[in-house]
Amino acid sequence: MSTTFDKFGIGKSILKALDEIGFVEPTPVQELSIPAVKSGQDVLGIAQTGTGKTAAYLIPILMRLVKAEGVDPRALILVPTRELAIQVGEDIEELTKYTNIRSAAVFGGIGWTKHAELVEPGVDIVVATPGRLQELYKIGAIRFKKIKVLVIDEADRMLDMGFMPQLNQLFEVIPPKRQNLLFSATFSEKIEQVSNEFLAFPTRVEVAPSATTVDKVEQYFYQLPNFRSKLNLINFLLTNKEEYFRVIIFCATKENAELVFKVLDRKVEGEVRVLHSNKAQNSRINAIQAFKEGHVRVLISTDVSARGIDVSMISHVINFDIPTHYEDYVHRVGRTARANKHGVAISFLKPDEEFHLKNIEELIRMELNELPVPDAVELVESSRSEMQEIARELDRQKKLEETGFKGAFHEKKPRVKRSPFTFNKKSKELRPYRNTRKG
């Protein structure tokens, strides 16, 4: 017998919204989290991106709030990026369609006055990035005295982005008597430390080992000699419009993202957009929305900008650059195969990126399959400067792996100790050495 959401005791208004969204059966993380959160316990949730963890904590929070009440928020959800704040805010709006519960998403990138006006009439749930929340609190636009539930979503990314000092400041002004929920795709030592400080005897919900990727994602890699060969391959792959119908391409830097965009925007059929921190807020929001609606075929992004892209029909994730922060690979791959769909993740490897792939494979506890580069793809000869850059990086990696390896570049010669005396040829005497160089 298939399980449904009815057994959790969810109200009719939320059940109706779930039915309209298309949620028929709870995912594993929802199956475990909803009863735990509903009971009022602190919860530590470890779940891959794309497994339905947002609804896993939102549904029981909405069950607890029931209806609009007062002016000050009763639930606070902290997220690391503006894109994720917008996404969670949209999820709340969908789930509360048939209730009078009020919500607001506040984040940086636009003037704080707009958000102050948004929360002024009264709000039950606030989704926020830490910086903007602090600004609103300092000017008195928002108060925390009614907070009953505090959620930290994407906790691993929150720590990576250096938000811990701001989180500690917020903890000092939020009522200590509250329910705390912490969700993360990975469980590192830092997350363990934060959970020990933040959660009181938590129920741990883990639907898969930490840092594993979703089963329905096929993961492959290509070995390529350089940046230009990567461009040639991606251009070739995207000629297959039927198979690569909605694609996210991840780049390590905004400079790389712009370079890839300039090439693909000229050559690829279908609209191409680029996301990174230099883009205006409205431009980023519009690009994500157009991608969701299917008007944009290819979205090029850096890691920071990609959080909050929740699109169920992404055919491929392409890692143009391999992430050097290995947990980011888990989050990238989680953009596809969402809502029980299948997906494909492809990584492009230069020689100096094989080191990082090996570490990623250790993290996710699986080996990726290599694909042969198609004959039609031109492998460009590397320039001298690029070969030197790759050699330096390989050298650095070798030093990390092999104890005692001094490296081929900038290898220091043994320093000869200078005598404390100098010989004066005229007087034929030994005299104390003095450094006569100026400066």
Residue pairs with C-beta under 8 A, 6 or more apart in sequence:
2 25
3 25
3 26
3 31
4 24
4 25
4 26
5 15
5 18
5 23
5 25
5 26
5 59
6 15
8 26
8 34
8 35
8 38
8 59
8 60
8 63
9 38
9 63
10 18
10 59
10 63
11 63
11 66
13 98
13 99
14 59
14 62
14 63
14 95
14 96
14 98
14 99
16 97
16 98
17 94
17 95
17 96
17 97
17 98
18 59
18 95
20 94
20 97
21 94
21 95
23 55
26 34
26 52
27 51
27 52
27 56
27 207
27 340
28 51
28 207
29 45
29 47
29 51
29 52
29 53
29 56
29 205
29 207
30 52
30 53
30 55
30 56
30 59
32 56
32 205
32 207
33 43
33 45
33 53
33 56
33 57
33 60
33 205
34 56
34 59
34 60
35 60
36 43
36 203
36 205
37 43
37 56
37 57
37 60
37 61
37 179
37 181
38 60
38 63
38 64
40 179
41 179
41 201
41 202
41 203
42 179
42 180
42 181
42 199
42 200
42 201
42 202
42 203
43 57
43 180
43 181
43 182
43 199
43 202
43 203
43 204
43 205
44 182
44 195
44 199
44 202
44 203
44 204
44 205
45 53
45 56
45 57
45 181
45 182
45 183
45 184
45 205
45 206
46 183
46 184
46 185
46 186
46 187
46 204
46 205
46 206
46 207
46 208
46 210
47 53
47 56
47 183
47 185
47 205
47 206
47 207
47 208
48 185
48 207
48 208
48 212
48 213
48 214
48 330
48 334
49 185
49 330
49 331
49 333
49 334
49 335
50 214
50 334
50 335
50 336
50 337
50 338
50 339
51 207
51 214
52 339
53 153
53 183
54 87
54 88
54 91
54 153
54 310
55 91
55 95
56 183
56 205
57 151
57 153
57 181
57 183
58 88
58 91
58 92
58 95
59 95
61 75
61 125
61 149
61 151
62 92
62 95
62 96
62 99
62 101
64 75
64 148
64 149
65 74
65 75
65 101
65 124
65 125
67 99
67 100
67 101
68 99
68 100
68 101
68 102
68 122
68 124
69 124
70 122
70 146
71 121
71 122
71 123
72 122
72 123
72 142
72 143
72 144
72 145
72 146
73 119
73 123
73 124
73 125
73 126
73 142
73 144
73 146
73 147
74 124
74 125
74 146
74 147
74 148
74 149
75 124
75 125
75 126
75 147
75 148
75 149
75 150
75 151
76 125
76 126
76 128
76 133
76 144
76 147
76 149
76 150
76 151
76 174
77 88
77 125
77 126
77 127
77 128
77 151
77 153
78 128
78 129
78 130
78 133
78 150
78 151
78 152
78 153
78 158
78 167
78 170
79 85
79 88
79 127
79 128
79 129
79 153
79 154
79 158
79 307
79 308
80 129
80 154
80 157
80 158
80 160
80 161
80 163
80 307
81 107
81 129
81 154
81 157
81 304
81 305
81 307
81 308
82 107
82 108
82 109
82 129
82 281
82 284
82 308
83 284
83 288
83 305
83 306
83 307
83 308
83 309
84 153
84 154
84 307
84 308
85 105
85 106
85 107
85 127
85 128
85 129
85 308
86 105
86 107
86 285
86 288
86 308
87 308
87 309
87 310
88 105
88 127
88 153
88 308
89 103
89 104
89 105
89 127
91 310
92 101
92 103
92 125
92 127
93 103
96 103
101 124
101 125
102 121
102 122
102 123
102 124
102 125
103 123
103 124
103 125
103 126
103 127
104 115
104 118
104 119
104 123
104 125
104 126
104 127
105 126
105 127
105 128
106 115
106 118
106 119
106 126
106 127
106 128
106 129
106 132
106 133
106 136
107 115
107 128
107 129
107 132
108 129
108 131
108 132
109 280
109 281
109 284
110 281
112 132
112 135
112 136
112 139
112 141
115 132
115 136
115 141
116 136
116 139
116 141
119 126
119 136
119 141
119 142
120 141
126 133
126 142
128 136
130 158
130 163
130 166
130 167
130 170
131 166
133 142
133 170
134 166
134 169
134 170
136 142
137 143
137 144
137 170
137 173
144 173
144 174
144 175
145 175
146 175
147 174
147 175
147 178
148 178
148 179
149 178
149 179
149 180
149 181
150 174
150 178
150 179
150 180
150 181
151 180
151 181
151 182
151 183
152 158
152 167
152 180
152 181
152 182
152 183
152 198
153 183
154 183
154 184
154 185
154 307
155 182
155 183
155 184
155 191
155 194
156 184
156 185
156 186
156 188
156 190
156 191
156 327
157 307
157 331
158 164
158 167
159 190
159 191
159 194
160 325
160 327
161 304
164 194
171 198
180 198
180 199
180 200
180 202
182 191
182 194
182 195
182 198
182 199
182 202
184 191
185 210
185 211
185 327
185 330
185 331
185 334
186 210
186 211
186 327
186 330
187 206
187 210
187 211
188 210
188 327
195 202
209 365
211 327
211 330
211 363
211 364
211 365
212 330
212 364
212 365
212 366
213 219
213 329
213 330
213 333
213 334
213 345
213 364
213 366
214 333
214 334
214 337
214 343
216 337
216 340
216 341
216 342
216 343
217 317
217 333
217 336
217 337
217 342
217 343
217 344
217 345
218 342
218 343
218 344
218 345
219 333
219 344
219 345
219 346
219 347
219 366
219 368
219 369
220 344
220 345
220 346
220 347
220 368
220 369
220 370
220 371
221 346
221 347
221 348
221 349
221 357
221 368
221 369
221 370
221 371
222 233
222 346
222 347
222 348
222 349
222 370
222 371
222 373
223 349
223 351
223 354
223 370
223 373
224 230
224 233
224 348
224 349
224 350
224 373
224 379
225 350
225 351
225 379
225 380
225 381
225 382
226 350
226 380
226 382
226 383
226 386
226 390
227 256
227 350
227 386
228 380
229 377
229 378
229 379
229 380
230 320
230 348
230 350
231 259
231 260
231 263
232 377
232 378
232 379
232 380
233 348
233 373
233 374
233 377
234 249
234 260
234 264
234 318
234 320
234 348
235 263
235 264
235 267
235 268
236 374
236 376
236 377
237 244
237 318
237 346
238 244
238 247
238 264
238 268
238 269
238 298
239 268
239 269
241 269
241 270
241 297
243 315
244 315
244 316
245 297
245 315
246 291
246 294
246 297
246 311
246 313
246 314
246 315
246 316
247 297
247 298
247 299
247 314
247 315
247 316
247 317
247 318
248 298
248 299
248 300
248 301
248 306
248 309
248 314
248 316
248 317
248 318
248 332
248 335
248 336
249 260
249 264
249 298
249 299
249 300
249 301
249 318
249 320
250 301
250 302
250 303
250 306
250 317
250 318
250 319
250 320
250 321
250 323
250 332
251 257
251 260
251 300
251 301
251 302
251 320
251 321
252 302
252 321
252 322
252 323
252 324
253 302
253 321
254 276
254 277
254 278
254 302
256 320
256 321
257 274
257 275
257 276
257 300
257 301
257 302
258 274
258 276
260 274
260 300
260 320
261 272
261 273
261 274
261 300
264 272
264 298
264 300
265 272
268 297
268 298
269 297
270 296
270 297
270 298
271 290
271 295
271 296
271 297
271 298
272 296
272 297
272 298
272 299
272 300
273 287
273 290
273 291
273 296
273 298
273 299
273 300
274 287
274 299
274 300
274 301
275 284
275 287
275 288
275 299
275 300
275 301
275 302
275 305
275 306
276 301
276 302
276 304
276 305
277 302
277 304
277 305
279 287
279 305
284 305
287 296
287 299
288 299
288 308
288 309
290 296
291 299
291 309
291 311
292 311
294 313
299 309
300 320
301 309
303 323
303 325
303 328
303 331
303 332
306 331
306 332
306 335
307 331
309 335
310 338
311 335
311 338
312 338
312 339
312 341
313 341
314 335
314 336
314 338
314 343
315 336
315 343
315 344
316 336
316 343
316 344
316 345
316 346
317 332
317 333
317 335
317 336
317 343
317 344
317 345
317 346
318 345
318 346
318 347
318 348
319 329
319 332
319 345
319 346
319 347
319 348
320 348
321 348
321 353
322 329
322 347
322 348
322 349
322 353
322 356
322 357
322 360
323 329
323 332
323 356
323 360
324 356
326 356
326 359
326 360
326 363
327 363
329 360
329 363
329 364
330 363
330 364
332 345
333 345
336 343
336 344
336 345
337 343
346 371
347 357
347 368
349 357
350 390
351 390
351 394
352 389
352 390
352 393
352 394
352 397
355 394
355 397
355 401
357 368
361 367
361 368
373 379
382 390
391 408
391 409
392 409
395 407
395 408
395 409
396 407
398 405
398 407
399 405
399 406
399 407
406 412
418 433
419 433
420 432
420 433
421 430
421 431
421 432
421 433
422 430
422 431
422 432
422 433
423 429
423 430
423 431
424 430
424 431
